[in-house]
Amino acid sequence: MKPMTPSDFEAQRKFIDTPSGRIAYVEQGRGPVALFVHGVLVNGSCGAINWPS
C-alpha cells in the first residue's frame, strides 16, 4: 500500500455526524479496524512546550 498524500486524504475523506459533532475518517487497507482519535483529553497546545519557537 502506498503512503497517503494530502490529496489522497482529501479525496477519500468521509464524514459522520454524531451528537458530539462531525467526525472525519478515511477507510484504508483491510483487517481489523484501528481507530486513532486526535484531541481526546489533550489539545494542540500540549506539544507546544516541545516545539522551538
C-alpha positions, 0 to 999 in steps of 0.5 A: 500500500502506498503512503497517503498524500494530502490529496489522497486524504482529501479525496477519500475523506468521509464524514459522520455526524454524531451528537458530539459533532462531525467526525472525519475518517478515511477507510484504508487497507483491510483487517481489523479496524484501528481507530486513532482519535486526535484531541481526546483529553489533550489539545494542540497546545500540549506539544507546544512546550516541545516545539522551538519557537 
